[in-house]
């Protein structure tokens, strides 16, 4: 890693600490659970002031022009804090919007979220939604944070379209997710729209990798909480972390976190270098992060013992978040299959 890239990543991590500290308490997260829209517009405004939705946007378009390394570092920090704000979704939209629409997203005046998925466990934009004659018709699923959106960037077989959330012909059904957030189902019946040039293919891969980085941050924090508990919880007159069986389990979890970090950082570096294998690397990272995230967070609850199963214990927050994210932007099974298709001569996943 060159010095400039390392400095950018360090600065991003430092800036994240001011809004979503890695070691901060989780009272804000608990307060937002099961409350629509599931995130804090005030905190989102601070994130926009920091320029986070535009990290990947070119400087000439009003963004920071940084790479996936910085973006993934930020996503990791937000994952450690379980920040529910819709950075990853908004960043997808920022990748293709331009002009006033992009400016409104970047400065926080409008929350714009992507509506791309039509079927479960798919990683394509679908082919049933139509965008014709300034009208869009179709149904989009699993829109994270949809209740807080001012507009949606809708993907259809005829292209992309920007649709106001309060436009005629737009209906939104919200469902609570395991972590206390919301997924929306967007039904569009001839809703007026503004056509948007561009394609979401690369942006969705970036979102998948950022989600892997978020999972990395979440599992790393859950593991840190577990280590602290093992060092302080007393049994038989000594810390339970002194028992060899628990030390071995903790070592296994440490390995899972380290392997996930290596996969995420490698994929980010390949993406920034424009390497031909970058898409396969994204799938490798997302598959590993999904599996490792569930393993580490489940084991954290078990190592906490009976208290780990209570809602008051923090490890449960990380497991619930992992349960939602493992299938977002493609499940582990989907990405393993894609990796095998893209890199048939490799088996490292």
PyMOL commands that set and color helices and strands:
alter all, ss='L'
color gray80, all
select helices_A, chain A and resi 3-19+27-32+41-49+52-54+59-61+68-80+87-94+99-106+146-148+201-232+240-242+244-273+278-309+315-325+332-342
alter helices_A, ss='H'
color red, helices_A
select strands_A, chain A and resi 112-115+130-132+135-144+151-156+159-164+170-176+182-192+194-196+234-235+238-239
alter strands_A, ss='S'
color yellow, strands_A
deselect
rebuild
show_as cartoon
